[in-house]
Amino acid sequence: MRNYATQMEAAKKGIVTPEMETVAKKENMDVNELMSRVAKGVVAIPANINHKSLSAEGIGSGLKTKINVNLGISGDAKNYDIEMQKVDIAIKFGAEAIMDLSNYGKTNTFRKELVEKSPAMIGTVPMYDAIGYLDKDLLEISAQDFLRVVKAHAEEGVDFMTIHAGINRRAVEAFRREGRKMNIVSRGGSLLFAWMMMTGNENPFYEYYDEVLDILREYDVTISLGDALRPGCLADSSDAGQISELIELGNLTKRAWEKDVQVMVEGPGHMAMNEIAANMTMEKKICHGAPFYVLGPLVTDIAPGYDHITSAIGGAIAAANGADFLCYVTPAEHLRLPDVDDVKEGIIASKIAAHAADIAKGIPGARDIDDRMAAARHKMDWEEMFDIAIDGEKARRFFEQTPPSDRHTCSMCGKMCAVRTTNMILEGKEVKFCTEK
């Protein structure tokens, strides 16, 4: 029987947990240093006591940037087998977290299977599931009903939950006063806004925040404070609604830590490149160094079909400037539920962004694999290159599609390969093209 409720409580008591040991080994960090960061709240280790298949990961200051994969069924796409294929892809390519955003029907069967098989952290948004789980229309749902869904997800083994507690009456007032081109683009945020407007009540996750925290503490669930007022287009970024909600999230962060509940804070959204660094600094300041979990940011609004690229650009800049956790975006963003191929493309784009940021941040050992790739390219060792590559299968397929006559080059440059030419000269060999056999 463990003598602590959460990872944060253990850290504050000076107890090294098995999860801390796992994370410290993965990060090549002294476990006592990691424990200190967990105690301060600048690192979170989402690890529900009921998620037995979990391979713990740390998110936050001084650690490698992690990525999350969203999946789940909707009313228009109800195939659980396809969603489980997406889970397999996420695990294969090393995604550290999977969020089940299912919003149709009784979703707990899929979620339980997901928790049972996944070594990755599992996240959910209880607000998405409320209508299906409770089988009630929005106006019929009570504040206590919402808490019932939070409790159910916690019992099932979910490691972190997005809770949109910051969109309270003050934040809504700022949003309505200023106005927006895109209004509210957060699904959970829009549902809460609608519920608040129709009932005249305060946001139940804000009004009963202490009760929410008590549930999360019981199962050691990390709260991911959702950004209901995140900008959905460049024109709305860094506006009064976004910032007013962020201020509320800073206060909610401290309240969670007082109950030893770990916290992540969610961020934008759509945002021009020149605003990203300042937003990362502002979040860290206002939210007391809590780990920052960002969607994108998407740096332009005009690329549907390619938003995994617009997101990866913004994600790399965000993570290089302090963001700790990137939510992937697929090519299908804004258009439809992603298929298996979309999921793969989104994962790879986010992994590239996260890795590039880790190099920029100087995370110890981050560049080692790049140096290995450089050595393999110097030797023209294709098998080693494919082994090192983030997606070796695709790299091999491209190489083999137009095979070179000389396996020591590729079909782009052939015998005029710069690496081959330079290597030959440095080895004292003569370079010939016309007479070489």
C-alpha positions as CSV (number, residue, x, y, z in Angstrom):
1,M,0.0,0.0,0.0
2,R,1.6,3.2,-1.1
3,N,1.7,6.0,1.5
4,Y,1.1,8.9,-0.9
5,A,-1.9,9.8,-3.1
6,T,-0.2,11.4,-6.1
7,Q,3.2,11.8,-7.7
8,M,3.3,15.3,-6.5
9,E,2.6,14.4,-2.9
10,A,5.3,11.7,-3.0
11,A,7.8,14.2,-4.4
12,K,6.9,16.8,-1.7
13,K,7.6,14.0,0.9
14,G,10.9,13.1,-0.7
15,I,9.6,9.7,-1.8
16,V,11.0,8.3,-5.1
17,T,8.2,6.5,-6.9
18,P,8.6,3.7,-9.5
19,E,7.2,6.1,-12.1
20,M,9.9,8.7,-11.2
21,E,12.6,6.0,-11.6
22,T,11.2,5.1,-15.0
23,V,11.2,8.7,-16.2
24,A,14.6,9.5,-14.8
25,K,16.1,6.6,-16.7
26,K,14.4,7.7,-19.9
27,E,15.5,11.3,-19.5
28,N,19.0,10.4,-18.3
29,M,18.4,12.6,-15.3
30,D,19.2,12.2,-11.6
31,V,16.1,10.9,-9.9
32,N,16.4,13.4,-7.0
33,E,16.5,16.3,-9.4
34,L,13.4,14.9,-11.2
35,M,11.6,14.5,-7.9
36,S,12.4,18.1,-7.0
37,R,10.8,19.3,-10.2
38,V,7.7,17.2,-9.7
39,A,7.4,18.7,-6.2
40,K,7.5,22.2,-7.6
41,G,5.0,21.4,-10.3
42,V,7.3,22.2,-13.2
43,V,7.3,18.6,-14.2
44,A,4.2,16.3,-14.3
45,I,4.2,12.5,-14.5
46,P,0.6,11.6,-15.5
47,A,0.1,8.1,-14.1
48,N,-3.4,6.9,-13.0
49,I,-3.1,4.2,-10.3
50,N,-5.4,2.0,-12.5
51,H,-3.3,2.3,-15.7
52,K,-1.3,-0.9,-15.2
53,S,0.2,-1.0,-18.7
54,L,1.7,2.5,-18.5
55,S,5.3,3.2,-19.2
56,A,5.5,6.5,-17.3
57,E,6.6,9.7,-19.1
58,G,7.5,13.1,-17.7
59,I,6.4,16.4,-19.2
60,G,8.0,19.7,-18.3
61,S,11.1,21.6,-17.5
62,G,14.4,20.2,-18.7
63,L,12.7,17.1,-20.3
64,K,12.3,16.0,-23.9
65,T,9.3,17.4,-25.7
66,K,6.5,14.9,-25.8
67,I,3.7,14.5,-28.3
68,N,0.0,13.5,-28.1
69,V,-2.2,11.8,-30.6
70,N,-5.9,12.5,-30.8
71,L,-8.3,9.8,-31.9
72,G,-11.8,8.5,-31.2
73,I,-15.1,8.0,-32.8
74,S,-17.7,10.5,-33.8
75,G,-21.4,10.3,-34.9
76,D,-20.3,10.2,-38.6
77,A,-17.4,7.8,-38.1
78,K,-18.1,5.0,-35.7
79,N,-15.6,2.2,-36.5
80,Y,-13.7,1.3,-33.3
81,D,-11.5,-1.2,-35.2
82,I,-10.1,1.7,-37.3
83,E,-9.5,3.8,-34.1
84,M,-7.6,0.9,-32.6
85,Q,-5.4,0.7,-35.7
86,K,-4.6,4.4,-35.1
87,V,-3.6,3.4,-31.5
88,D,-1.2,0.8,-32.9
89,I,0.3,3.4,-35.2
90,A,0.7,5.9,-32.3
91,I,2.5,3.3,-30.2
92,K,4.7,2.1,-33.1
93,F,6.0,5.6,-33.8
94,G,6.6,6.5,-30.2
95,A,3.8,8.9,-29.3
96,E,4.0,9.4,-25.6
97,A,0.3,10.2,-25.1
98,I,-3.0,9.2,-26.7
99,M,-6.2,11.2,-26.2
100,D,-9.5,9.4,-26.7
101,L,-11.8,12.2,-27.9
102,S,-14.8,9.9,-28.7
103,N,-18.0,11.9,-28.5
104,Y,-20.7,9.3,-29.6
105,G,-22.5,6.6,-27.8
106,K,-21.2,4.5,-24.9
107,T,-17.4,5.0,-25.2
108,N,-16.2,3.3,-22.1
109,T,-15.7,-0.1,-23.7
110,F,-13.2,1.4,-26.2
111,R,-11.5,3.5,-23.5
112,K,-11.1,0.5,-21.1
113,E,-9.5,-1.5,-23.9
114,L,-7.2,1.5,-24.7
115,V,-6.1,1.8,-21.1
116,E,-5.5,-2.0,-20.9
117,K,-3.2,-2.1,-23.9
118,S,-1.5,1.2,-24.1
119,P,2.0,2.0,-22.6
120,A,1.4,5.6,-23.6
121,M,-0.4,8.0,-21.3
122,I,-4.2,8.2,-21.9
123,G,-6.1,11.5,-21.9
124,T,-9.7,12.4,-22.3
125,V,-12.0,15.4,-22.3
126,P,-15.0,14.4,-20.0
127,M,-17.0,17.2,-21.5
128,Y,-17.0,15.5,-24.9
129,D,-18.3,12.3,-23.4
130,A,-21.0,13.8,-21.1
131,I,-23.9,13.8,-23.5
132,G,-23.3,10.2,-24.7
133,Y,-22.4,8.9,-21.3
134,L,-25.3,10.5,-19.5
135,D,-27.8,10.0,-22.4
136,K,-29.1,13.6,-21.8
137,D,-29.3,16.7,-23.8
138,L,-27.1,19.6,-22.8
139,L,-29.7,21.6,-21.0
140,E,-30.7,18.6,-18.9
141,I,-27.2,18.0,-17.6
142,S,-26.6,19.2,-14.0
143,A,-23.3,20.2,-12.5
144,Q,-23.1,17.0,-10.5
145,D,-23.7,15.0,-13.7
146,F,-20.5,16.5,-15.2
147,L,-18.6,15.4,-12.1
148,R,-20.0,11.9,-12.5
149,V,-18.3,11.7,-15.9
150,V,-15.0,12.9,-14.5
151,K,-15.2,10.2,-11.8
152,A,-16.0,7.5,-14.4
153,H,-13.0,8.4,-16.5
154,A,-10.7,8.5,-13.5
155,E,-11.9,5.0,-12.4
156,E,-11.2,3.6,-15.8
157,G,-7.5,4.6,-15.6
158,V,-7.2,7.8,-17.6
159,D,-3.9,9.5,-16.8
160,F,-4.8,13.1,-17.6
161,M,-8.1,15.0,-18.3
162,T,-8.7,18.2,-20.1
163,I,-11.0,20.2,-17.9
164,H,-12.2,23.6,-19.2
165,A,-12.4,25.2,-15.8
166,G,-11.0,28.6,-16.8
167,I,-13.9,29.7,-18.9
168,N,-15.8,31.3,-16.0
169,R,-18.1,34.3,-16.1
170,R,-15.1,36.8,-16.0
171,A,-13.5,35.1,-19.0
172,V,-16.7,35.0,-20.9
173,E,-17.3,38.7,-20.2
174,A,-13.9,39.6,-21.7
175,F,-14.6,37.4,-24.7
176,R,-18.0,38.9,-25.4
177,R,-16.9,42.5,-24.8
178,E,-14.0,42.2,-27.3
179,G,-15.6,40.1,-30.0
180,R,-13.9,37.7,-32.4
181,K,-13.8,36.6,-36.0
182,M,-14.0,32.9,-35.0
183,N,-15.7,33.1,-31.6
184,I,-15.1,29.9,-29.6
185,V,-13.5,27.0,-31.5
186,S,-12.9,24.6,-28.6
187,R,-15.5,21.9,-28.7
188,G,-15.6,21.5,-24.9
189,G,-15.4,25.3,-24.5
190,S,-18.3,25.9,-26.8
191,L,-20.5,23.3,-25.0
192,L,-19.7,24.8,-21.6
193,F,-20.4,28.3,-22.9
194,A,-23.7,27.1,-24.3
195,W,-24.6,25.4,-21.0
196,M,-23.7,28.5,-19.0
197,M,-25.7,30.8,-21.3
198,M,-28.8,28.5,-21.4
199,T,-28.8,27.8,-17.6
200,G,-27.5,31.1,-16.3
201,N,-25.1,29.2,-14.1
202,E,-21.4,29.4,-13.5
203,N,-19.1,26.9,-15.3
204,P,-19.6,23.8,-13.1
205,F,-15.9,22.8,-13.4
206,Y,-15.0,26.2,-12.0
207,E,-17.7,26.4,-9.4
208,Y,-17.0,22.9,-8.1
209,Y,-13.3,22.9,-8.8
210,D,-12.4,21.6,-5.4
211,E,-14.6,18.6,-5.9
212,V,-13.0,17.9,-9.3
213,L,-9.6,18.0,-7.7
214,D,-10.7,15.6,-5.0
215,I,-11.7,13.1,-7.7
216,L,-8.4,13.5,-9.6
217,R,-6.3,13.2,-6.5
218,E,-7.9,9.9,-5.5
219,Y,-6.8,8.3,-8.7
220,D,-3.6,10.4,-9.3
221,V,-5.0,12.0,-12.5
222,T,-3.2,15.0,-13.9
223,I,-5.5,18.0,-14.7
224,S,-4.8,19.5,-18.1
225,L,-6.4,22.9,-17.8
226,G,-8.1,23.4,-21.1
227,D,-8.0,26.6,-23.2
228,A,-11.7,27.0,-24.1
229,L,-10.9,30.5,-25.5
230,R,-7.9,29.5,-27.6
231,P,-7.7,31.5,-30.9
232,G,-9.1,29.7,-33.9
233,C,-7.6,32.1,-36.4
234,L,-4.7,34.4,-36.6
235,A,-6.9,37.5,-36.1
236,D,-8.0,36.2,-32.6
237,S,-4.6,35.4,-31.1
238,S,-3.4,37.0,-28.0
239,D,-6.7,38.8,-27.5
240,A,-8.5,39.6,-24.3
241,G,-10.5,36.4,-24.2
242,Q,-7.4,34.2,-24.5
243,I,-5.4,36.2,-21.9
244,S,-8.3,36.5,-19.4
245,E,-8.8,32.8,-19.4
246,L,-5.0,32.3,-19.0
247,I,-5.1,34.4,-15.9
248,E,-7.8,32.2,-14.5
249,L,-5.7,29.1,-15.3
250,G,-2.8,30.5,-13.4
251,N,-4.9,30.7,-10.3
252,L,-6.4,27.2,-10.9
253,T,-2.9,25.8,-11.2
254,K,-2.0,27.0,-7.7
255,R,-5.2,25.6,-6.3
256,A,-4.5,22.2,-7.8
257,W,-1.0,22.1,-6.5
258,E,-2.3,22.9,-3.0
259,K,-4.2,19.6,-3.2
260,D,-1.1,17.7,-4.7
261,V,-2.8,17.4,-8.1
262,Q,-0.4,17.6,-11.0
263,V,-1.1,20.2,-13.6
264,M,-0.6,20.9,-17.3
265,V,-1.8,24.1,-19.0
266,E,-3.2,24.0,-22.5
267,G,-2.4,26.7,-25.1
268,P,-3.2,28.1,-28.5
269,G,-4.4,27.5,-31.2
270,H,-3.8,29.6,-34.3
271,M,-1.1,32.2,-34.0
272,A,1.4,34.1,-36.2
273,M,5.0,33.0,-35.8
274,N,6.1,36.3,-34.4
275,E,3.7,36.0,-31.4
276,I,4.6,32.5,-30.3
277,A,7.7,33.1,-28.2
278,A,6.1,35.8,-26.2
279,N,3.0,33.6,-25.6
280,M,5.2,30.8,-24.3
281,T,7.0,33.2,-21.9
282,M,3.7,34.7,-20.7
283,E,2.1,31.3,-20.0
284,K,5.1,30.1,-18.0
285,K,5.0,33.3,-16.0
286,I,1.3,33.5,-15.4
287,C,0.9,29.8,-14.7
288,H,4.0,29.5,-12.4
289,G,6.1,27.3,-14.6
290,A,3.5,24.5,-15.1
291,P,4.1,22.3,-18.1
292,F,2.6,23.9,-21.3
293,Y,0.6,21.7,-23.7
294,V,0.0,23.3,-27.1
295,L,-2.1,22.5,-30.1
296,G,0.1,23.8,-32.9
297,P,0.1,26.7,-32.9
298,L,-1.0,26.8,-36.5
299,V,0.9,29.6,-38.1
300,T,-1.4,30.3,-41.1
301,D,-5.1,29.8,-41.7
302,I,-4.9,29.0,-45.4
303,A,-3.5,25.4,-45.6
304,P,-6.4,22.9,-45.1
305,G,-5.0,19.5,-46.2
306,Y,-1.5,20.6,-45.0
307,D,-2.2,21.7,-41.4
308,H,0.2,19.0,-40.1
309,I,2.9,21.2,-41.6
310,T,1.5,24.6,-40.3
311,S,1.2,23.0,-36.9
312,A,4.7,21.5,-36.9
313,I,6.2,24.9,-37.8
314,G,4.4,26.5,-34.9
315,G,5.0,23.5,-32.6
316,A,8.8,23.6,-33.2
317,I,8.9,27.4,-32.4
318,A,6.7,26.9,-29.3
319,A,8.7,24.0,-27.9
320,A,12.0,25.8,-28.6
321,N,10.6,28.7,-26.5
322,G,9.3,26.6,-23.5
323,A,6.3,24.5,-24.5
324,D,6.7,21.0,-23.2
325,F,4.0,18.9,-24.9
326,L,2.7,19.1,-28.5
327,C,-0.7,17.9,-29.6
328,Y,-0.4,16.6,-33.1
329,V,-2.4,17.9,-36.0
330,T,-3.1,15.8,-39.1
331,P,-3.6,16.7,-42.8
332,A,-7.3,16.2,-42.2
333,E,-7.6,19.0,-39.5
334,H,-10.6,21.2,-40.2
335,L,-11.9,18.8,-42.8
336,R,-12.8,15.4,-41.5
337,L,-12.0,12.7,-39.0
338,P,-8.4,11.6,-39.8
339,D,-7.8,8.1,-41.3
340,V,-4.9,5.9,-40.4
341,D,-2.5,7.5,-43.0
342,D,-3.4,11.0,-41.7
343,V,-2.6,9.9,-38.2
344,K,0.8,8.7,-39.3
345,E,1.6,11.9,-41.1
346,G,0.5,13.9,-38.1
347,I,2.6,11.9,-35.7
348,I,5.8,12.2,-37.9
349,A,5.3,15.9,-38.3
350,S,4.9,16.4,-34.5
351,K,7.9,14.1,-33.7
352,I,10.1,16.2,-36.1
353,A,8.9,19.4,-34.4
354,A,9.5,18.1,-30.9
355,H,13.0,16.7,-31.8
356,A,14.0,19.9,-33.5
357,A,13.0,21.9,-30.5
358,D,14.9,19.6,-28.1
359,I,18.1,20.2,-30.1
360,A,17.4,24.0,-29.9
361,K,16.8,23.8,-26.1
362,G,20.0,21.8,-25.6
363,I,18.3,18.8,-24.1
364,P,21.2,16.5,-23.1
365,G,21.7,13.8,-25.8
366,A,19.0,15.2,-28.1
367,R,21.4,15.6,-31.0
368,D,23.1,12.2,-30.7
369,I,20.9,10.5,-33.2
370,D,21.5,13.3,-35.7
371,D,25.2,12.8,-35.3
372,R,24.7,9.1,-35.9
373,M,22.8,9.9,-39.1
374,A,25.6,12.2,-40.3
375,A,28.1,9.5,-39.7
376,A,25.9,7.0,-41.7
377,R,25.5,9.5,-44.6
378,H,29.3,10.1,-44.6
379,K,29.8,6.3,-45.0
380,M,26.9,6.1,-47.5
381,D,25.5,3.3,-45.4
382,W,21.9,3.2,-46.5
383,E,20.8,0.4,-44.1
384,E,22.1,2.3,-41.1
385,M,20.3,5.5,-42.4
386,F,17.0,3.6,-42.7
387,D,17.5,2.2,-39.2
388,I,18.1,5.7,-37.7
389,A,15.4,7.5,-39.7
390,I,12.2,8.6,-37.9
391,D,10.3,6.7,-40.6
392,G,12.8,4.2,-42.1
393,E,10.1,2.4,-44.0
394,K,9.2,5.5,-46.1
395,A,12.9,6.4,-46.5
396,R,13.6,2.9,-47.9
397,R,10.6,3.0,-50.2
398,F,11.6,6.3,-51.7
399,F,15.2,5.1,-52.2
400,E,14.1,1.9,-53.9
401,Q,11.5,3.5,-56.2
402,T,14.2,4.8,-58.5
403,P,17.2,2.7,-57.6
404,P,20.7,4.0,-58.5
405,S,23.1,2.1,-60.7
406,D,25.7,2.5,-57.9
407,R,24.3,1.6,-54.4
408,H,26.8,3.9,-52.9
409,T,24.8,6.9,-54.2
410,C,21.1,7.8,-54.8
411,S,19.4,8.5,-58.1
412,M,19.4,12.2,-57.4
413,C,23.1,12.8,-58.1
414,G,24.3,9.4,-59.1
415,K,28.1,9.3,-59.5
416,M,28.2,13.1,-59.1
417,C,27.2,12.7,-55.4
418,A,29.1,15.3,-53.4
419,V,29.7,13.0,-50.5
420,R,31.1,10.3,-52.8
421,T,33.3,12.8,-54.7
422,T,34.8,14.3,-51.5
423,N,35.3,11.0,-49.9
424,M,37.2,9.7,-52.9
425,I,39.5,12.8,-53.1
426,L,40.2,12.6,-49.3
427,E,41.1,8.9,-49.8
428,G,43.6,9.8,-52.5
429,K,41.5,8.5,-55.3
430,E,41.0,10.0,-58.8
431,V,37.4,11.1,-59.6
432,K,36.3,10.2,-63.1
433,F,32.8,10.2,-64.7
434,C,33.2,9.7,-68.5
435,T,35.7,6.8,-68.5
436,E,34.9,5.2,-65.1
437,K,33.7,1.7,-65.5
